[in-house]
């Protein structure tokens, strides 16, 4: 049964999404996360995101956010991972990544999210990786040019 989004269920609906926008904001504290094992999980993800040599986490606090733009975006991804929501949206996430980590994002991180049953939406111009998508919707000036599964 479909249910429409209304004022009564809007917040519930929003809580299904983890989003990293291209113009993200990064907090030094991992806010709003209710996980008793937060630091341990964050350390695991920092290693996976190749940031464990630059950033430490203690009591939900990041040791630094003074990093390159690509590394800061990885910290934003860390927060999205820790939220552990069913739907992930990445808006040009890989644009600031070096070629090596861009490859890791598309070939390891996104498939891992999908294998955990997550819905993953990626807004990207990285046509080199389009073949990895389950579905491609191409927009041209806000109009759907094609929709291919």
JOUR-V480722 format. One record per residue. N is the residue number from 0. RES is the residue in one small letter. D_FIRST is the distance of its C-alpha to the first C-alpha in whole Angstrom. Layout:
# JOUR-V480722
N RES D_FIRST
N RES D_FIRST
This chain:
# JOUR-V480722
0 x 0
1 x 4
2 x 6
3 x 10
4 x 13
5 x 15
6 x 19
7 x 17
8 x 15
9 x 17
10 x 19
11 x 17
12 x 15
13 x 19
14 x 20
15 x 18
16 x 21
17 x 24
18 x 26
19 x 30
20 x 31
21 x 34
22 x 36
23 x 35
24 x 36
25 x 37
26 x 38
27 x 41
28 x 39
29 x 36
30 x 34
31 x 31
32 x 31
33 x 30
34 x 32
35 x 35
36 x 36
37 x 35
38 x 39
39 x 39
40 x 35
41 x 37
42 x 40
43 x 38
44 x 36
45 x 40
46 x 41
47 x 39
48 x 39
49 x 43
50 x 43
51 x 44
52 x 48
53 x 47
54 x 45
55 x 45
56 x 42
57 x 44
58 x 42
59 x 39
60 x 42
61 x 42
62 x 46
63 x 46
64 x 44
65 x 47
66 x 46
67 x 46
68 x 43
69 x 41
70 x 42
71 x 40
72 x 37
73 x 37
74 x 37
75 x 34
76 x 33
77 x 34
78 x 32
79 x 29
80 x 29
81 x 30
82 x 27
83 x 25
84 x 22
85 x 19
86 x 19
87 x 23
88 x 24
89 x 28
90 x 30
91 x 33
92 x 34
93 x 36
94 x 38
95 x 41
96 x 41
97 x 44
98 x 44
99 x 44
100 x 41
101 x 39
102 x 39
103 x 38
104 x 35
105 x 34
106 x 35
107 x 34
108 x 32
109 x 29
110 x 29
111 x 29
112 x 26
113 x 24
114 x 26
115 x 24
116 x 21
117 x 21
118 x 20
119 x 23
120 x 23
121 x 27
122 x 29
123 x 32
124 x 35
125 x 36
126 x 36
127 x 38
128 x 35
129 x 33
130 x 33
131 x 31
132 x 28
133 x 25
134 x 24
135 x 27
136 x 26
137 x 29
138 x 30
139 x 33
140 x 34
141 x 30
142 x 29
143 x 27
144 x 30
145 x 29
146 x 25
147 x 26
148 x 25
